Amino acid sequence: MEYLKGHLPLDAQAEQLLDRVLIAGKDELILRLAAVSYYRLSGYLFPFREADSDNFRPGTELRVVWDRYCFDRRLRVLLLDAIERVEVAGHFGMPDEQLLGWLRGLYAARNICAHHSRIWNRILGYAPGLPQKNKHPEWHLKDEAGKSLIVGNRTGMVIILCHQFLKLITPTSCWQQRVNELFAEYPEIPLTDMGLTADWQNHPLWKS
């Protein structure tokens, strides 16, 4: 996608997006661009682009794009809240190698969130290691096609890790409930892009 120059007037930025077949009211689009800038919004627009074209796929609505931005922004806040608590905790009762792997995964996500970068559908550069299958089979569950129910290098795994840590740090935390409420508020978010299945909230690692 050809990015717009920052000095272009908002009106001109909106016109170009509308010319690329984004479905939106011009006044609303200008308000969104004023709030977050074209550069930041472009990260959420990119998946809707047609192949080898600056145009968007037919039916691409600003409403859907904006929902993904809002979901992502609030998810970043929740993840930072959880990870900050983990960073000041002591012993977690797990092997050092496993703990280090989990913490590396969380820190990778923290750095993304701290820079206000898109996190919801990010492929993380580091996949946390899983506990041994014979002792913890719940970490290795697969669907009927043999695919893992939670993908290790996706944001869904970070959410699960945060929940597991917070159970140890502060069992009375409402963090899990806040996450559930966020997902309920944005039911159109594609879960597969997060490495999650449609019924991920029934996964033993999340329900426990």
Buried (B, 14 or more C-beta within 10 A) or exposed (E): BEEBEEEBEBEEBBBBBBEBBBBBEEEEBBEBBEEBBBEBBBBBBEBBBEEEEBBBEEEBEBEBBBBBBBBBBBBBEBBBBBBEBBEEEEEBEBEEEBBEBBBBBBBBBBEBBEEEEBBBBBEBEBBBBBBEEEEEEBBBEEEEEEEBBBBBBBBBBBBBBBBBBBEEBEEEBEBBEBBEEBBEEBEEBEBEBBBBBEEBBEBEBBEE
